[in-house]
């Protein structure tokens, strides 16, 4: 098989329906299968998939296991990380995306033409036509994170120094080698997965795609942004209704920093970074508690 597609769903039934329709309407000379992993939805998503898309392999979880854990369930269904008969590529795809008919074929052709690429992602656009900035990123090193969270990246988006996180100084219609693409559409080569393993389940949501790209690049593969394919991304369709979202974002940043950068960060800067993350995490916890949410 050429492509194993994993879609993790959480209470986005109608968007998932549209996403699956665009997937199954794909054109091109390639083979694929779809696995939907549902994280305890209560909106009828499981029933919809079973009735309307019986060709889809469905894994219904009784609760929300988080994004990387659910994706790993789908990856294991296809035989990743190391089964010899696993598909040539895996695709992590969000249910709030809509694919063009030739999108999958073009992305597969792109990766076939770039054997050095372990990961590739397309140009993602929002419903208003604007670029989803997360579709091409640099890793959030202490320096890059400072430019982002201090507001310097917004003040000077065309600066190659200050605009590094979302690479806002690059032409969005130009193919580029980048640090990371986003898990909303991330196509990954079988050999890269075999080399680095599956997603890190210590993340719950956010950060796991950055971490996977980091590990894959560290193993010697390249990551590419390919704007020849444009995919619609509604974005945060599930997380915007989840009070854990912002808390988990900051927890993910804390874990990513500790995992990849803390050991080589000067101690004073290390303390400042941890203090800033702690303050933002607890601010979000307090905000949601005031709103009557459980976090």
Backbone as a ProteinNet text record, in pm:
[ID]
protein_1_A
[PRIMARY]
XXXXXXXXXXXXXXXXXXXXXXXXXXXXXXXXXXXXXXXXXXXXXXXXXXXXXXXXXXXXXXXXXXXXXXXXXXXXXXXXXXXXXXXXXXXXXXXXXXXXXXXXXXXXXXXXXXXXXXXXXXXXXXXXXXXXXXXXXXXXXXXXXXXXXXXXXXXXXXXXXXXXXXXXXXXXXXXXXXXXXXXXXXXXXXXXXXXXXXXXXXXXXXXXXXXXXXXXXXXXXXXXXXXXXXXXXXXXXXXXXXXXXXXXXXXXXXXXXXXXXXXXXXXXXXXXXXXXXXXXXXXXXXXXXXXXXXX
[TERTIARY]
83.8	0	87.5	40.4	117.3	99	-23.7	-52.3	-151.6	-113.3	-203.6	-241.2	-370.6	-417.9	-481.1	-434.3	-487.6	-554.6	-682	-758.5	-804.9	-760.2	-805	-920.1	-1031.4	-1152.8	-1197.8	-1246.4	-1305.8	-1420.5	-1542.1	-1663.6	-1663.5	-1617.2	-1623.3	-1690.6	-1807.2	-1874.5	-1893	-1949.6	-1981.7	-1856.1	-1755.8	-1629.1	-1561.2	-1568.9	-1510.8	-1577.8	-1708.2	-1780.3	-1727.4	-1713.8	-1663.5	-1520.9	-1438.3	-1299.9	-1293	-1367.9	-1364.8	-1415.3	-1515.4	-1562.7	-1451.8	-1375.8	-1267.7	-1155	-1130.4	-1027.4	-1067.2	-1191	-1234	-1261.2	-1268.9	-1280.4	-1144.8	-1038.6	-903.4	-880.2	-804.8	-772.7	-624.1	-590.5	-449.8	-423.9	-307.3	-268.5	-191.4	-263.6	-201.7	-306.6	-260.1	-350.3	-343.5	-456.4	-458.5	-570.4	-559.4	-663.7	-671.1	-791.4	-813.6	-847.2	-786.5	-819.8	-862	-985.6	-1035.2	-1027.7	-959.1	-951.1	-1034.1	-1143	-1231.5	-1201.2	-1179.9	-1139.7	-1259.1	-1355.8	-1467.6	-1568.6	-1592.2	-1689.9	-1830	-1909.7	-2049.3	-2144.9	-2095.9	-2178.3	-2223.8	-2209.2	-2250.8	-2146.2	-2023.3	-1918	-1895.9	-1888.9	-1862	-1971.3	-2095.6	-2207.2	-2205.8	-2172.6	-2168.1	-2066	-1945.2	-1840.9	-1882.3	-1937	-1975.4	-2081.7	-2175	-2286	-2247.6	-2183	-2159.4	-2027	-1930.2	-1799.3	-1755	-1828.3	-1796.9	-1661.3	-1602.5	-1470.2	-1358.5	-1392.9	-1296.1	-1276.3	-1151.3	-1124.9	-1147.8	-1231.8	-1273.4	-1227.1	-1157.8	-1116.1	-1186.2	-1291.6	-1363	-1307.2	-1241.7	-1193.4	-1306	-1310	-1415.1	-1393.4	-1271	-1241.4	-1138.7	-1105.5	-1010.5	-868.6	-797.1	-661.6	-554.6	-596.2	-500	-463	-403.9	-374.8	-263.1	-146.7	-41.3	-75.4	-138.2	-172.7	-271.2	-370.5	-468.8	-404.5	-318.4	-248.4	-162.7	-100.5	-18.6	-103.3	-227	-316.4	-336.2	-359	-375.5	-248.1	-135.7	-8.3	19.5	-9	13	-81.7	-203.7	-296	-234.3	-162.8	-101.1	33	80.2	205.1	327.6	310.8	423.6	453.8	578.8	689.7	776.4	765.6	869.8	820.6	689.7	642.6	685.5	739.4	787.9	676.5	552	441.1	361.4	414.6	348.4	345	248.2	243.9	373.5	398.9	521.7	523.1	404.7	392.7	274.3	286.4	174.7	133.7	4.4	-45.8	-126.2	-80	-161.2	-247.8	-379.1	-472.7	-578.6	-601.5	-705.6	-843.1	-947	-1082.2	-1137.5	-1072.2	-1118.6	-1041.3	-1000.1	-933.2	-1017.6	-996.5	-1060.3	-953.7	-942.6	-836.8	-882.8	-793.2	-824	-815.8	-883.4	-885.7	-748.4	-654.2	-521.2	-419.3	-463.9	-371.5	-286.2	-347.9	-270.4	-172	-217	-129	-8.1	-30.3	80.8	177.9	125.1	214.8	296.8	235.5	310.2	418	383.7	482.5	597.7	565	668.8	766.7	715	802.8	881.2	819.1	892.3	1008	988.2	1092.2	1199.3	1175.7	1271.7	1300.9	1384.8	1411	1478.9	1535.3	1596.7	1494.3	1368	1263.1	1201.2	1200.4	1129.8	987.2	962.5	831.3	802.5	675.8	634.6	493.5	467.1	334.2	297.4	168.2	124.3	105	61	15.6	-123.5	-141.6	-272	-329.8	-455.8	-522	-646.4	-677.7	-796.6	-919.6	-1039.6	-1160.9	-1166.2	-1099.4	-1098.1	-989.9	-918.7	-815.9	-677.4	-664.7	-534	-451.6	-320.3	-230.3	-237.8	-248.6	-235.2	-86	-41.7	101.4	170.9	95.3	157	203.5	169	200.8	348.5	428.4	574.5	636.8	726.4	776.7	923.9	983.9	1112.6	1086.9	1183.9	1168.8	1169	1090.3	1083	1201.1	1317.3	1434.6	1411.3	1490.2	1471.5	1474.5	1565.1	1574.7	1450.8	1412.9	1296.3	1169.3	1155.9	1038.4	1030.6	1145.6	1146.6	1094.7	1139.6	1092.1	941.8	892.6	749.1	665.3	699.6	613.8	637.4	746	766.3	692.3	641.2	570.5	658.4	788.9	878.4	848	800.5	768.7	648.7	554.8	439.3	475.9	567.5	609.6	696.5	776.2	869.3	855.6	738.5	714.7	805.6	859.9	945.8	1092.5	1120.9	1258.8	1301.8	1410.7	1460	1502.2	1527.4	1564.2	1441.3	1355.8	1242.3	1125.2	1116.2	1003	1031.5	1126.1	1171.4	1070.7	990.3	903.9	806.6	731.1	635.5	690.9	819.5	886.2	809.1	762.1	678	754.4	885.1	966.4	978.8	930.1	937.9	812.5	826.9	714.1	628.4	498.8	415.7	392.1	425.9	407.5	538.6	639.8	770.8	800.7	836.6	876	998.5	1004.2	1117	1143.9	1270.8	1306.6	1286	1216.7	1181	1215	1195.9	1215.2	1096.7	975.3	857.5	737	648.7	515.3	416.8	289	190.9	119.1	77.6	11.4	-125.9	-178.6	-306.1	-295.7	-177.6	-146.9	3.5	44.2	186.2	206.6	272.1	299	441.5	457.6	585	626.2	752.6	807.2	820.2	790.1	796.4	933.4	1039.6	1174.3	1209.4	1156.6	1182.1	1111.9	989.1	916.4	987.8	1035.8	1107.9	1233.6	1293.6	1418.6	1395.5	1290.7	1272.9	1158.4	1071.3	958.9	835.2	736.1	606.7	607.8	493	477.1	498	546.8	572.6	440.9	393.4	263.5	269.2	386.1	392.7	325	313	229.7	84.2	-7.5	-150.5	-211	-190.6	-222.8	-128	-85.3	16.8	156.8	249.9	390.6	438.7	347.6	391.4	438.7	380	424.1	561.4	583.8	716.2	820.9	786	879.3	912.7	813.3	836.5	928.6	900.3	987.7	1129.6	1141.9	1273.8	1352.1	1285.9	1353.2	1389.6	1299.7	1324.1	1438.6	1442	1552.4	1684.3	1679.8	1800.5	1856.3	1766.1	1808.4	1863.8	1862.5	1925.5	1832.4	1700.8	1603.7	1575.1	1516.1	1473.5	1321.5	1276.2	1133.4	1103.7	1000.6	969.5	828	816.3	687.8	665	550.8	522.9	393.3	402	281.7	216.2	270.6	204.2	66.4	49.8	-79.2	-133.6	-259.9	-325.8	-442.7	-445.3	-547.8	-620.4	-751.3	-830.7	-823.9	-801.6	-793.3	-879.9	-988.5	-1077.5	-1003.3	-928.4	-837	-909.5	-857.9	-905	-1053.7	-1103	-1244.7	-1279.9	-1189.7	-1215.1	-1159	-1035.3	-969.2	-1034.2	-1102.5	-1162.2	-1275.6	-1328.5	-1433.5	-1378.6	-1248	-1185.2	-1110	-1155.8	-1088.6	-946.8	-906.9	-769.7	-672	-722.5	-636.7	-518.8	-544.4	-435.1	-343.3	-400.8	-316.9	-223.7	-279.1	-197.2	-94	-126.8	-27.7	97	76.3	190.9	261.2	186	248.9	335.4	287	364.7	493.1	483.4	603.2	705.6	656.3	745	816.2	741	798.9	896.4	858.7	945.7	1077.6	1067.8	1189.6	1278.2	1219.1	1298.6	1362.6	1290.6	1337.8	1452.2	1444.9	1538.4	1637.3	1607	1691.3	1745.5	1680.7	1717.1	1862.5	1909.4	2044.5	2153.4	2127.3	2228.4	2197.1	2103.4	2064.9	2135.1	2196.5	2258.5	2158.9	2207.2	2115.9	2024.3	2072.5	1986.9	1873.7	1907.4	1804.7	1709.2	1763.7	1680.6	1574.8	1615.4	1521.7	1416.3	1457.6	1363.2	1260.6	1305.5	1214.6	1113.3	1160.9	1069.4	969.7	1016.4	927	819.3	858.7	761.7	657.7	701.6	607.5	516.1	571	490.6	383	420.3	324.1	211.7	246.2	143.1	52.7	111.5	31	-68.8	-22.7	-111.6	-210.9	-174.3	-270.1	-385.6	-354.4	-460.2	-545.7	-482.3	-559.3	-655.9	-606.6	-691.5	-805.9	-776	-878.2	-990.9	-956.3	-1061.4	-1134.7	-1066.4	-1137.4	-1241.7	-1202.8	-1299.4	-1419.3	-1396.3	-1504.8	-1585.4	-1545.5	-1619.5	-1583.2	-1465	-1423.4	-1327.9	-1324.2	-1229.8	-1103.6	-987.1	-860.8	-764.6
-120	0	125.3	228.5	352.3	439.8	447.5	548.9	497.7	512.3	486.9	619.9	652.1	781.5	763.9	840.2	834.3	966.7	960.2	1078.9	1059.7	1146.1	1142.8	1241.2	1192.5	1274.4	1290.6	1411.2	1436.8	1536.3	1483.5	1566.3	1665.3	1619.6	1704.8	1627.1	1571	1480.4	1540	1658.9	1714.8	1750	1803.9	1831.7	1702	1599.5	1469.9	1412.6	1424.7	1376.1	1442.7	1575.4	1648.2	1607.5	1594.7	1553.4	1417.3	1321	1187	1187.4	1268.1	1276.6	1323.9	1424.9	1475.7	1373.6	1298.2	1193.6	1087.4	1038.9	932	980.8	1111.4	1168	1192.7	1154.2	1178.1	1103	1168	1110.6	1079.6	975.5	944.6	795.4	758.4	618.2	578.3	557.5	514.6	442.8	367.6	292.9	351.5	351.8	404.8	339.5	352.8	312.8	417.1	433.7	533.7	463.9	512.8	467.9	589.8	589.2	694.9	644.2	719.7	689.1	795.1	751.9	846.4	847.7	966.8	982.8	1010.9	919.5	930.6	1037.4	1059.1	1161.1	1123.8	1226.5	1206.5	1272.8	1304.8	1376.1	1287.8	1155	1063.9	1040.8	1082.7	1065.7	918.9	833.8	691.6	629.9	658.9	603.8	655	782.8	840.6	769.5	748.8	682.9	540.3	469.4	330.1	316.6	409.5	401.5	458	575.1	645.6	609.5	560.6	527.4	389.9	284.3	150.2	97.9	158.4	116.2	166.7	251.1	308.1	215.8	195.4	121.6	216.5	176.6	264.4	207.8	291.8	255.1	349.8	305.2	392.9	380.8	484.4	485.7	527.7	471.8	511.4	647.8	702.1	832	903.6	1025.9	1106.4	1071.8	1000.2	956	1054.7	1163	1260.4	1234.3	1335.6	1329.5	1230.9	1234.8	1140.9	995.7	968.7	830.3	772.9	853.5	806.7	788.7	881.7	864.6	739	711.1	589.8	464.2	467	352.7	329.9	438.7	426.4	383.2	438.6	400	251.5	202.7	60.3	-27.2	19.1	-56.7	-81.1	17.5	3.9	-68.3	-104.1	-178.7	-96.7	34.6	116.7	89.3	98	162.4	73.5	-61.2	-140.7	-263.6	-277.5	-392.7	-376.4	-479.5	-466.2	-438.3	-473.3	-450.8	-324.5	-236.8	-109.5	-26.8	65.3	151.3	229.6	271.6	348	480	537.7	664.5	659.4	734.9	757.9	903.4	929.7	1066.1	1090.5	1184.4	1234.4	1346	1333	1427.3	1465.4	1595.3	1641.4	1631.9	1609.2	1601.7	1735.2	1845.2	1976.9	2026.2	1932.1	1965.8	1919.6	1985.3	1945.4	1940.5	1825.6	1802.8	1833.3	1888.1	1896.7	1757.9	1733.5	1598.2	1540.7	1626.9	1577.2	1596.2	1635.7	1669.2	1552.2	1437.1	1322.3	1274.2	1268.7	1222.9	1314.9	1444.8	1539.4	1530.9	1511.4	1499.7	1371.2	1262.8	1138.2	1153.6	1219.5	1240.8	1327.5	1427.6	1514.9	1435.2	1352.4	1273.9	1170.5	1112.4	1017.4	1086.5	1214.3	1289.2	1343.1	1334.1	1383.9	1271.4	1175.7	1061.5	1098.8	1219.7	1266.5	1317.9	1332.4	1388.8	1281.6	1307.8	1219.4	1263.5	1394.9	1453.5	1562.3	1575	1687.3	1728.5	1857.8	1910.9	2011.9	2035	2127.4	2268.6	2356.5	2488.7	2474.4	2519.3	2515.9	2656.8	2668.8	2798.4	2790.2	2902	2912.3	2938.8	2927.2	2952.7	3091.6	3190.5	3325.6	3343.2	3236.5	3241.2	3274.5	3310	3344.3	3218	3235.9	3124	3080	2949.7	2894.4	2890.6	2983.3	3002	2878.5	2789.1	2670.9	2569.3	2588.2	2484.8	2479.6	2576	2572.8	2649.2	2585.7	2643.9	2612.3	2694.1	2658.9	2598.2	2526.4	2470.9	2583.5	2569.1	2674.8	2669.6	2700.9	2714.3	2830.9	2844.9	2960.2	3093.5	3108.1	3234.3	3257.3	3157.7	3170.9	3192.8	3121.7	3138	3278.3	3333.6	3469.5	3568.8	3557.4	3648.6	3634.5	3512	3488.5	3544.1	3508.2	3543.4	3684.7	3748.2	3888.4	3981.5	3926.7	4007.8	4059.8	4034.6	4083.4	4020.4	3895.1	3830.2	3895.1	3946.8	4016.9	4157.9	4223.1	4357.3	4356.9	4250.9	4245.2	4110.9	4086.1	3955.3	3927.2	4030.1	4009.3	3993.7	3996.9	3984.1	3837.4	3801.9	3663.8	3623.1	3721.2	3689.2	3675.8	3778.4	3779.9	3694.4	3670.8	3594.7	3449	3395.1	3259	3150.8	3172.9	3062.4	3022.1	3116.2	3086.5	3117.9	3150.2	3173.6	3273.4	3380.1	3478.2	3562.7	3550.6	3624.3	3549.1	3424.5	3345.3	3363.4	3348.2	3349.8	3226	3242	3125.2	3034.9	3082	3000.5	2939.8	2943.6	2889.3	2765.3	2656.5	2536.4	2565.5	2507.5	2536.4	2417.2	2399	2307.2	2380.7	2319.3	2383	2288.9	2339.1	2251.2	2157.5	2212.2	2133.3	2177.7	2081.6	2109.4	2068.2	2091.4	2071.9	1938.1	1881.2	1752.1	1750.5	1866.6	1870.3	1801.1	1804.4	1729.9	1708.8	1591.6	1558.3	1421.9	1419.6	1293.8	1250.6	1126.8	1080.6	949.9	942.5	824.7	707.3	588.1	465.9	447.2	468.7	446.4	543.4	665.4	761.9	718.6	668.5	620.9	500.8	410.9	294.3	335.8	445.7	489.5	557.9	640.6	720.7	673.4	587.4	540.7	628.1	601.5	667.6	801	864.7	991.3	972.4	1075.6	1072.9	1097.9	997.5	1007.1	1085.3	1135.7	1225.4	1358.5	1392.7	1505.3	1459.7	1554.2	1522.1	1582.8	1710.3	1779.6	1898.7	1928.7	2029.9	1975.1	2009.7	1979.5	1846.8	1749.6	1617.2	1617.8	1704.6	1712.1	1778.4	1884.5	1945.6	1844.1	1769.5	1671.5	1562.9	1515.8	1411.2	1464.4	1586.9	1647.4	1665.3	1706.4	1725.7	1593.9	1487.5	1357.7	1308	1331.1	1286.1	1365.7	1497.6	1578.3	1540.5	1515.1	1474.6	1343.4	1259.1	1131.6	1146.4	1270.1	1294.1	1317.3	1311.2	1335.6	1485.2	1524.5	1662.2	1673.9	1793.7	1825	1935.4	1914.8	2010.9	2065.8	2192.8	2260.8	2266	2210.3	2198.9	2272.2	2400.4	2478.2	2445	2347.2	2303.6	2246	2200.6	2148.5	2243.2	2283	2370.3	2296.1	2294.8	2223.3	2322.7	2315.2	2399.1	2344	2433.7	2392.9	2484.8	2431	2510.9	2551.9	2462	2483.7	2496.2	2419.7	2418.3	2386.1	2305.9	2272.4	2194.9	2109.3	2034.7	2106.2	2159.3	2216.4	2345.2	2418.8	2543.7	2519.9	2398.6	2366.9	2291.6	2274.3	2196.5	2290.1	2302.9	2394.3	2354.7	2231.9	2190.2	2246.6	2303.1	2331.2	2421	2538.3	2630.4	2579.1	2511.1	2450	2347.4	2265.4	2163.5	2224.9	2340.7	2406.5	2441.2	2503.2	2544.6	2425.3	2322.7	2201.8	2137.1	2140.9	2085.6	2164.7	2297.3	2379	2349.8	2328.1	2294.6	2162.1	2062	1930.8	1932.9	2002.3	2010.3	2078.7	2186.8	2258.2	2168.6	2103.4	2017.6	1901.8	1849.2	1732.7	1766.4	1882.3	1909.4	2023.4	2114.1	2233.3	2256.7	2206.8	2243.4	2210.3	2096.2	2051.5	2146.2	2221.8	2310.1	2458	2488.6	2627.4	2678.2	2796.8	2852.6	2858.7	2837	2814.3	2932.9	3055.9	3171.1	3179.3	3160.3	3159.5	3042.7	2929.2	2810.7	2842.8	2907.4	2942.7	3040.9	3138.3	3236	3170.3	3077.7	3008	2925.5	2849.8	2766.9	2852.9	2966.2	3055.3	3112.8	3152.1	3208.1	3104	2981.7	2875.3	2842.1	2836	2806.5	2912.5	3038.9	3147	3138.8	3113.9	3107.2	2986.2	2873.2	2752.9	2774.1	2828.7	2848.8	2962.3	3059.1	3162.6	3101.6	3011.2	2944.8	2855.8	2785.1	2702.2	2788.3	2901.6	2990.5	3046.8	3080.7	3138.6	3040.2	2915.7	2817.6	2776.7	2778.7	2750.2	2857.9	2983.5	3093.7	3078.3	3016.4	2994.5	2869.9	2800.5	2682.6	2555.2	2552	2434	2350.8	2221.3	2130.2	2124.1	2142.7	2132.1	2046.9
0	0	0	-70	-75.8	47.4	99.5	200.6	304.3	430.6	541.7	604.7	607	655.4	792.3	888.8	1025.3	1056.7	1095.1	1134.3	1277.6	1367.1	1506.7	1521.7	1573	1581.8	1725.9	1755.7	1887.5	1870.3	1861	1854.5	1737.9	1621.2	1501.4	1387.8	1416.8	1323.2	1183.1	1174.9	1043.9	965.2	1033.6	966.2	922.5	1005.9	971.2	847.4	839.1	720.8	593.7	598.7	481.7	449.3	552.6	532.8	463.6	513.9	455.4	311	283	144.3	51.5	96.1	10.3	-1.6	104.6	97.3	-4.3	4.5	-85	-227.3	-245.6	-380.1	-444	-376.2	-427.6	-558.4	-647.2	-777.8	-785	-863.2	-882.8	-880.1	-925.3	-934.2	-808.9	-700	-574.6	-490.7	-393.5	-305.2	-165.1	-95.9	39.7	119.8	250.5	343.1	453	507.7	612.2	742.8	849.9	985.5	1066	1113.9	1201.8	1345.8	1429.8	1572.5	1644.2	1707.3	1775.4	1924.5	1977.8	2117.9	2208.9	2208.7	2302.1	2266.4	2137.2	2096.3	2143.2	2169.5	2212.3	2114.1	1994	1895.6	1780.4	1794.8	1688.7	1581.2	1605.7	1505.3	1468.8	1570.2	1546.1	1459.8	1494.1	1418.1	1275	1256.6	1122.3	1035.7	1089.6	1011.8	977.4	1074.4	1052.2	943.6	939.2	844	707.7	706.3	580.6	513.3	590.3	534.4	584.3	547.4	600.2	555.3	450.2	405	496.1	592.2	685.2	804.5	843	966.2	1083.6	1176.5	1285.9	1419.1	1497.4	1632.7	1730	1798.4	1892	2033.8	2081.1	2218.7	2313.1	2433.7	2528.2	2590.6	2576.5	2635.7	2548.7	2587.9	2511.3	2555.7	2473.8	2507.5	2463.9	2401	2352.5	2208.3	2146.1	2002.6	1968.4	2032.8	1992.5	2023.1	2136.4	2169.5	2068.6	2029.3	1931.9	1794	1754.5	1627	1627	1739.7	1747.6	1732.1	1781	1758.8	1609.2	1536.2	1392.2	1322.5	1363.8	1303.9	1326.3	1446.3	1474.5	1391.9	1367.8	1282.8	1146	1093.7	961.9	965.8	1084.7	1094.5	1125.9	1144.7	1185.4	1333.7	1378.6	1308.9	1220.8	1233.6	1168	1094.5	1071.7	994.2	848.3	786.7	648.3	547.9	582.2	489.4	522.6	608.9	636.4	508.3	495.5	376.6	359.3	235.5	208.4	284.2	307.1	377.5	473.5	581.6	673.5	661.7	674	673.5	800.1	881.8	991.9	935.8	951.4	891.5	993.2	1010.5	1101.3	1036.3	1115.3	1057.9	1010.8	1048.4	1004.4	882.3	796.3	672	553.3	439.5	314	207.3	138.9	42.2	-99.8	-182.6	-324.9	-386.4	-498.2	-555.6	-587.2	-625.7	-661.5	-550.2	-430.9	-323.5	-278.5	-253.7	-206	-312.1	-436.8	-544.3	-558.7	-550.8	-564.4	-447.3	-325.7	-211.5	-219	-263.6	-280.3	-387.1	-497.8	-603.8	-554.7	-472.8	-418.2	-332.1	-243.7	-157.1	-236.8	-338.3	-422.4	-494.2	-527.2	-598.5	-505.7	-375.4	-276.2	-175.6	-213.8	-125.4	5	13.5	138	237.9	194.1	278.7	367.1	496.3	588.1	610.9	595.8	624	520.8	484.8	400.8	438.6	421.7	446.1	339.3	316.6	213.2	267	180.6	220.9	280.4	403.4	469.1	471.8	434.7	438.1	525	588.2	672.4	585.5	641.7	562.5	499.8	559.8	502.8	395.8	363.7	261.3	312.1	439.9	494.9	520.3	521.3	545.8	690.8	712.6	847	878.5	962	983.9	1038.8	1104	1163.9	1060.9	933.1	834.4	798.3	846.4	825.3	941.4	1013.5	1137.3	1158.9	1244.5	1303.4	1440.6	1492.4	1626	1730.4	1837.4	1940	2035.9	1984.7	2071.5	2167	2273.7	2362.5	2288.7	2193.7	2119.9	2034.3	1957.1	1868.6	1950.3	2062	2147	2205.8	2242.3	2296.3	2193	2068.9	1965	1944.5	1955.7	1933.6	2048	2170.9	2283.9	2336.6	2293.9	2328.4	2233.8	2123.5	2025.4	1913.2	1919.7	1815.4	1679.9	1681.2	1553.7	1486.6	1567.2	1509.6	1464.5	1536.6	1498.3	1372.2	1356.4	1244.1	1170.9	1110.8	1048.4	929.4	865.5	748.5	785.9	913.4	958.4	962	892.1	899.6	1040.3	1126.7	1263.8	1352.9	1354.5	1446.7	1398	1268	1214.2	1192.6	1267.5	1239.4	1278.6	1381.8	1426.8	1317	1263.5	1156.7	1017.9	1009.8	882.2	796.6	860.8	793.1	692.4	691.1	593.9	461.7	454.5	333.1	247.9	118	25.6	50.7	83.8	112.6	-7.3	-127.5	-247.2	-297.9	-212.7	-248.9	-165.2	-233.7	-160.9	-76.5	44.3	132.7	223.6	257.2	364.5	496	589.9	716.1	831.2	953.3	1068.7	1088.4	1072.7	1105.7	1025	997.9	946.8	1055.5	1032.8	1138.4	1123.4	1236.9	1236.6	1173.1	1135.9	1064.5	929.3	867	745.2	744.5	784.4	793	729.4	613.8	545.2	577.4	624.5	680	613.2	578.5	511.2	608	557.3	639.6	703.5	627.7	679.2	791.8	783.8	891.4	1019.8	1006.5	1124.1	1185.3	1100.8	1151.4	1227.7	1185.6	1248.6	1382.8	1394.5	1516.5	1604.8	1554.1	1634	1619.1	1702.3	1693.2	1768.4	1774.2	1845.1	1995	2060.4	2204.5	2278.9	2350.5	2418.1	2548.9	2584.5	2699.6	2668.9	2539.7	2499.9	2501.8	2521	2512.5	2386.3	2368.8	2244.5	2235.2	2115	2086.6	2116.4	2028.6	2051.4	1997.6	1987	1942.6	1797.7	1712.9	1574.1	1564.6	1644	1649.8	1695.7	1798.5	1853.7	1751.8	1677.9	1577.4	1467.7	1421.2	1320.1	1374	1499.3	1560.1	1558.9	1599.9	1604.6	1464.4	1369.3	1232.6	1170.4	1192.7	1139.7	1206.7	1336.8	1407.9	1353.5	1303	1245	1103.8	1049.7	920.9	804.2	828.2	721.9	709.4	594.9	574.1	585	618.7	628.9	528.2	446.7	340.7	351.9	317.1	296.2	146.2	101.2	-41	-76.5	-118.4	-146.7	-280.8	-352.1	-475.3	-443.4	-320.2	-273	-167.5	-183.1	-85.9	-23	109	185.7	275.5	278.5	367.9	509.9	607.5	747.7	832.1	886.2	971.8	1098.1	1157.3	1270	1403.6	1500.3	1639	1650.1	1557.1	1561.9	1688.5	1734.6	1857.7	1979.3	1966.5	2084	2131.8	2042.3	2087.2	2186.2	2188.9	2284.8	2405.4	2409.3	2514.7	2608.9	2733.7	2826.4	2860.1	2826.6	2851.9	2750.7	2638.7	2524.4	2559.3	2617.8	2646.3	2756.8	2854.9	2958.2	2893.8	2804.7	2739.3	2646.2	2585.1	2500	2580.8	2696.8	2776.5	2841.1	2875.9	2928	2819.3	2695	2584.3	2561.6	2570.9	2553.1	2663	2784.7	2896.4	2869.9	2826.8	2803.4	2685.4	2577.3	2460.5	2496.5	2572.8	2614.1	2700.6	2800.7	2889.1	2812.5	2715.9	2641.6	2547.5	2480.7	2371.8	2396.8	2490.4	2504.3	2644.6	2746.3	2883	2916.6	2869.8	2907.2	2858.6	2751.7	2695	2713.4	2804.5	2828.9	2954.8	2950.1	3071.7	3185.8	3308.3	3420.9	3446.8	3433.6	3460.3	3357.6	3232.2	3127.1	3147.6	3189.8	3217.2	3323.2	3432.5	3539	3488.1	3407.5	3353.3	3261.7	3179.3	3087.8	3166.1	3263	3342.5	3419.5	3472.1	3545.5	3454	3332.2	3237.9	3198.3	3172.3	3134.6	3251.7	3372.7	3491.8	3511.1	3494.2	3511.5	3408.1	3281.7	3178.7	3197.1	3236	3257.6	3369.7	3480.8	3594.8	3571.7	3490.9	3452.4	3374.5	3282.2	3205.5	3294.6	3389	3482.2	3563.7	3611.5	3691	3606.7	3481.9	3394.9	3370.6	3347	3321.4	3447.6	3561.9	3686.5	3715.5	3687	3706.2	3614.2	3500.6	3406.6	3441	3548.1	3593.2	3521.9	3457.9	3384.3	3468.1	3438.5	3503.9	3419.8	3482.2	3411.3	3490
[MASK]
+++++++++++++++++++++++++++++++++++++++++++++++++++++++++++++++++++++++++++++++++++++++++++++++++++++++++++++++++++++++++++++++++++++++++++++++++++++++++++++++++++++++++++++++++++++++++++++++++++++++++++++++++++++++++++++++++++++++++++++++++++++++++++++++++++++++++++++++++++++++++++++++++++++++

